[in-house]
């Protein structure tokens, strides 16, 4: 029988030092998060270093609790991020407020739903108050689950000049890169061993339009 025992709360507050700046994250029980704090710091610094040379707005899919959104917010004018999990969106909102971030908007949508909204295929009440056309996103960051991206989301990703792809599964990363590299070229590639002594590996790929 499954049982959970809670002493004070179902979350912990984690503080990371990213490029000399302290960032606070709420990590909630049974919600996705990066498990290795030291490696996560390195991964965020890698993505931030890339983002310093980019401009305008950032679109992020699969944003979780805002792990990348908050760390990269200072490098962009605005960040528009999507996440399907209610608990992760709630944590992301907490983290935005806790870190005094004022240029990040989180939408509770799956990547598939957002693709439909962006393509004008379907309207969603969850987008009320969000003017998608007001964003000038030239960069997209994706951090999909182990299954990688669905075909429509991969095609959507190709609409952006710059792609930052964070992957936890080399097999689906290879599959998605086969399509992405028809329009983009790999500029930087990094491996972050979040799971020592296992076959699991986290990768980061930065691509630009050919």
VOPAGU-2260 file (C-alpha; in pm, 1 decimal, decimal comma):
REM VOPAGU-2260
SITE   aa  ch    i         X         Y         Z
SITE  UNK   A    0       0,0       0,0       0,0
SITE  UNK   A    1     134,6     341,1     -99,5
SITE  UNK   A    2     170,7     585,8     184,6
SITE  UNK   A    3     318,6     934,1     218,4
SITE  UNK   A    4     425,6    1085,3     549,7
SITE  UNK   A    5     458,8    1464,8     556,8
SITE  UNK   A    6     618,3    1647,6     848,3
SITE  UNK   A    7     574,9    2014,3     758,0
SITE  UNK   A    8     525,1    2038,1     380,9
SITE  UNK   A    9     548,9    1835,8      61,5
SITE  UNK   A   10     834,5    2043,7     -80,3
SITE  UNK   A   11    1185,5    2163,2     -11,1
SITE  UNK   A   12    1342,4    2495,4    -107,3
SITE  UNK   A   13    1670,8    2464,8    -293,7
SITE  UNK   A   14    1916,3    2747,8    -356,5
SITE  UNK   A   15    2151,9    2727,0    -654,7
SITE  UNK   A   16    2441,0    2956,3    -742,6
SITE  UNK   A   17    2424,8    3016,4   -1117,8
SITE  UNK   A   18    2700,8    3233,7   -1263,6
SITE  UNK   A   19    2742,4    3410,2    -929,3
SITE  UNK   A   20    2370,6    3469,4    -875,1
SITE  UNK   A   21    2167,5    3281,4    -612,9
SITE  UNK   A   22    1839,7    3138,7    -745,0
SITE  UNK   A   23    1570,7    2986,6    -524,1
SITE  UNK   A   24    1363,0    2689,0    -640,5
SITE  UNK   A   25    1072,0    2514,6    -476,2
SITE  UNK   A   26    1102,6    2139,7    -537,4
SITE  UNK   A   27     772,2    1957,7    -480,7
SITE  UNK   A   28     731,6    1591,1    -393,6
SITE  UNK   A   29     652,4    1371,9    -695,9
SITE  UNK   A   30     708,0    1654,8    -946,4
SITE  UNK   A   31     978,4    1654,9   -1210,9
SITE  UNK   A   32    1301,8    1826,6   -1117,9
SITE  UNK   A   33    1670,1    1799,6   -1198,8
SITE  UNK   A   34    1799,8    1558,1    -932,0
SITE  UNK   A   35    2164,5    1660,3    -914,7
SITE  UNK   A   36    2201,0    2018,8    -789,5
SITE  UNK   A   37    2570,4    2062,1    -879,4
SITE  UNK   A   38    2519,7    1930,2   -1232,8
SITE  UNK   A   39    2203,7    2135,3   -1270,0
SITE  UNK   A   40    2403,5    2448,1   -1186,4
SITE  UNK   A   41    2654,4    2359,6   -1459,4
SITE  UNK   A   42    2374,0    2293,3   -1706,8
SITE  UNK   A   43    2204,4    2625,1   -1628,8
SITE  UNK   A   44    2534,7    2809,8   -1664,0
SITE  UNK   A   45    2594,4    2639,1   -1999,9
SITE  UNK   A   46    2251,1    2748,1   -2126,6
SITE  UNK   A   47    2296,2    3099,1   -1982,1
SITE  UNK   A   48    2634,4    3136,6   -2153,1
SITE  UNK   A   49    2470,8    3051,4   -2486,1
SITE  UNK   A   50    2179,9    3288,0   -2421,8
SITE  UNK   A   51    2399,8    3592,2   -2354,8
SITE  UNK   A   52    2460,4    3621,6   -2729,5
SITE  UNK   A   53    2092,1    3587,9   -2822,0
SITE  UNK   A   54    1826,1    3858,4   -2843,5
SITE  UNK   A   55    1454,8    3932,6   -2806,7
SITE  UNK   A   56    1220,5    3677,7   -2643,7
SITE  UNK   A   57    1249,0    3312,0   -2544,0
SITE  UNK   A   58     985,8    3042,1   -2587,5
SITE  UNK   A   59    1026,7    2740,5   -2360,8
SITE  UNK   A   60     833,7    2414,2   -2386,2
SITE  UNK   A   61     817,7    2157,2   -2101,7
SITE  UNK   A   62     935,2    2418,9   -1849,0
SITE  UNK   A   63     860,9    2220,7   -1530,0
SITE  UNK   A   64     902,1    2442,1   -1223,8
SITE  UNK   A   65    1078,4    2711,6   -1424,1
SITE  UNK   A   66    1426,2    2568,1   -1383,6
SITE  UNK   A   67    1557,0    2720,4   -1707,8
SITE  UNK   A   68    1297,1    2999,5   -1741,3
SITE  UNK   A   69    1411,6    3174,7   -1425,5
SITE  UNK   A   70    1784,4    3123,1   -1479,1
SITE  UNK   A   71    1769,8    3255,8   -1837,2
SITE  UNK   A   72    1519,8    3538,7   -1781,0
SITE  UNK   A   73    1792,9    3801,7   -1748,2
SITE  UNK   A   74    1927,4    3719,8   -2096,4
SITE  UNK   A   75    1598,0    3786,5   -2279,0
SITE  UNK   A   76    1341,1    4065,1   -2298,2
SITE  UNK   A   77    1058,7    3823,9   -2212,0
SITE  UNK   A   78    1013,7    3450,7   -2157,4
SITE  UNK   A   79     697,2    3259,3   -2249,0
SITE  UNK   A   80     696,0    2908,3   -2103,1
SITE  UNK   A   81     453,8    2616,1   -2111,1
SITE  UNK   A   82     403,7    2319,2   -1879,3
SITE  UNK   A   83     118,1    2067,5   -1849,5
SITE  UNK   A   84     162,4    1964,2   -1483,1
SITE  UNK   A   85     -50,4    2170,9   -1241,1
SITE  UNK   A   86     189,0    2116,9    -949,5
SITE  UNK   A   87     488,6    2221,1   -1160,4
SITE  UNK   A   88     310,2    2534,5   -1283,2
SITE  UNK   A   89     223,9    2621,9    -923,8
SITE  UNK   A   90     589,4    2578,3    -825,6
SITE  UNK   A   91     699,2    2785,9   -1122,6
SITE  UNK   A   92     472,9    3071,1   -1011,8
SITE  UNK   A   93     617,7    3044,3    -658,9
SITE  UNK   A   94     970,7    3051,9    -799,4
SITE  UNK   A   95     898,4    3352,5   -1021,2
SITE  UNK   A   96     772,0    3549,7    -720,9
SITE  UNK   A   97    1048,2    3427,5    -487,6
SITE  UNK   A   98    1319,3    3539,8    -731,9
SITE  UNK   A   99    1149,6    3872,6    -816,9
SITE  UNK   A  100    1125,3    3788,1   -1186,3
SITE  UNK   A  101     892,4    4016,0   -1384,8
SITE  UNK   A  102     942,9    3906,3   -1746,3
SITE  UNK   A  103     833,6    3538,9   -1737,8
SITE  UNK   A  104     483,0    3412,6   -1819,9
SITE  UNK   A  105     388,0    3048,2   -1756,4
SITE  UNK   A  106      98,7    2883,4   -1941,7
SITE  UNK   A  107     -44,3    2548,1   -1830,7
SITE  UNK   A  108     -51,0    2372,8   -2166,3
SITE  UNK   A  109     106,7    2069,8   -2324,4
SITE  UNK   A  110     347,9    2125,3   -2612,0
SITE  UNK   A  111      90,7    1968,0   -2844,8
SITE  UNK   A  112    -180,2    2212,7   -2730,4
SITE  UNK   A  113      52,0    2510,7   -2762,6
SITE  UNK   A  114     143,9    2403,9   -3114,3
SITE  UNK   A  115    -227,3    2389,5   -3201,9
SITE  UNK   A  116    -282,4    2736,6   -3051,9
SITE  UNK   A  117      16,6    2887,8   -3231,4
SITE  UNK   A  118     -94,5    2736,5   -3562,6
SITE  UNK   A  119    -447,7    2870,0   -3512,0
SITE  UNK   A  120    -592,6    2517,3   -3510,5
SITE  UNK   A  121    -768,6    2557,4   -3175,0
SITE  UNK   A  122    -847,8    2829,4   -2919,0
SITE  UNK   A  123    -780,5    2782,4   -2547,9
SITE  UNK   A  124    -929,6    2982,9   -2260,6
SITE  UNK   A  125    -601,8    2929,7   -2074,5
SITE  UNK   A  126    -446,6    3177,5   -2318,8
SITE  UNK   A  127    -681,1    3457,9   -2216,4
SITE  UNK   A  128    -468,3    3761,7   -2138,7
SITE  UNK   A  129    -170,3    3622,4   -2333,9
SITE  UNK   A  130    -106,1    3793,8   -2667,8
SITE  UNK   A  131     106,1    3539,8   -2853,2
SITE  UNK   A  132     160,4    3781,0   -3141,8
SITE  UNK   A  133     325,5    4033,8   -2911,0
SITE  UNK   A  134     619,8    3799,4   -2851,4
SITE  UNK   A  135     925,4    3815,4   -3073,0
SITE  UNK   A  136    1068,8    3472,3   -2998,1
SITE  UNK   A  137    1374,9    3391,9   -3204,6
SITE  UNK   A  138    1495,5    3128,9   -2958,7
SITE  UNK   A  139    1320,1    2816,6   -2830,3
SITE  UNK   A  140    1427,6    2593,6   -2543,7
SITE  UNK   A  141    1284,1    2242,5   -2517,3
SITE  UNK   A  142    1335,9    1997,4   -2231,4
SITE  UNK   A  143    1103,1    1709,7   -2326,2
SITE  UNK   A  144    1040,5    1384,5   -2136,3
SITE  UNK   A  145    1220,5    1063,0   -2228,4
SITE  UNK   A  146     983,8    1012,9   -2522,9
SITE  UNK   A  147    1125,9    1325,1   -2687,7
SITE  UNK   A  148     912,7    1557,1   -2897,6
SITE  UNK   A  149     612,3    1463,9   -3107,8
SITE  UNK   A  150     640,1    1532,1   -3480,9
SITE  UNK   A  151     432,2    1851,9   -3480,0
SITE  UNK   A  152     630,5    2000,7   -3191,3
SITE  UNK   A  153     956,8    1915,6   -3366,7
SITE  UNK   A  154     829,2    2093,5   -3678,6
SITE  UNK   A  155     724,1    2392,7   -3466,2
SITE  UNK   A  156    1071,4    2402,7   -3311,3
SITE  UNK   A  157    1223,1    2438,2   -3658,5
SITE  UNK   A  158    1045,3    2774,2   -3699,4
SITE  UNK   A  159    1291,3    2939,6   -3460,5
SITE  UNK   A  160    1639,5    3062,1   -3546,3
SITE  UNK   A  161    1800,1    2924,4   -3229,3
SITE  UNK   A  162    1720,2    2596,1   -3055,1
SITE  UNK   A  163    1840,4    2487,3   -2711,4
SITE  UNK   A  164    1751,8    2120,4   -2669,4
SITE  UNK   A  165    1793,6    1959,4   -2325,9
SITE  UNK   A  166    1755,1    1581,1   -2342,2
SITE  UNK   A  167    1744,7    1298,1   -2088,1
SITE  UNK   A  168    1735,0    1026,8   -2354,5
SITE  UNK   A  169    2009,9     996,0   -2620,3
SITE  UNK   A  170    1790,6     770,8   -2835,5
SITE  UNK   A  171    1504,2    1016,8   -2878,9
SITE  UNK   A  172    1753,1    1304,2   -2901,7
SITE  UNK   A  173    1916,9    1131,5   -3198,3
SITE  UNK   A  174    1576,1    1078,4   -3359,1
SITE  UNK   A  175    1471,8    1443,9   -3314,1
SITE  UNK   A  176    1809,6    1576,7   -3430,1
SITE  UNK   A  177    1769,9    1392,2   -3760,1
SITE  UNK   A  178    1477,0    1620,5   -3837,0
SITE  UNK   A  179    1613,1    1935,8   -3672,3
SITE  UNK   A  180    1943,4    1918,1   -3859,0
SITE  UNK   A  181    1765,5    1936,4   -4193,5
SITE  UNK   A  182    1713,9    2307,4   -4119,1
SITE  UNK   A  183    1961,2    2377,8   -3836,1
SITE  UNK   A  184    2324,4    2301,6   -3756,7
SITE  UNK   A  185    2470,8    2195,5   -3422,0
SITE  UNK   A  186    2685,1    2472,6   -3274,1
SITE  UNK   A  187    2749,3    2334,8   -2926,1
SITE  UNK   A  188    2697,1    2000,7   -2752,6
SITE  UNK   A  189    2745,1    1911,4   -2385,1
SITE  UNK   A  190    2687,3    1610,6   -2161,6
SITE  UNK   A  191    2585,4    1642,0   -1796,0
SITE  UNK   A  192    2602,6    1315,2   -1604,8
SITE  UNK   A  193    2307,7    1372,6   -1373,4
SITE  UNK   A  194    2286,7    1002,2   -1294,1
SITE  UNK   A  195    2638,0     869,3   -1210,0
SITE  UNK   A  196    2693,8     492,5   -1236,8
SITE  UNK   A  197    2382,1     446,8   -1455,1
SITE  UNK   A  198    2329,8     440,1   -1831,7
SITE  UNK   A  199    2111,6     753,7   -1810,6
SITE  UNK   A  200    2264,2    1077,9   -1935,6
SITE  UNK   A  201    2152,2    1439,9   -1974,2
SITE  UNK   A  202    2259,8    1626,1   -2288,3
SITE  UNK   A  203    2245,1    1983,1   -2409,4
SITE  UNK   A  204    2249,4    2079,4   -2777,5
SITE  UNK   A  205    2251,7    2429,4   -2924,1
SITE  UNK   A  206    2146,6    2462,9   -3288,1
SITE  UNK   A  207    2120,4    2762,1   -3520,6
SITE  UNK   A  208    1940,1    2797,1   -3851,8
SITE  UNK   A  209    2150,3    2703,1   -4154,7
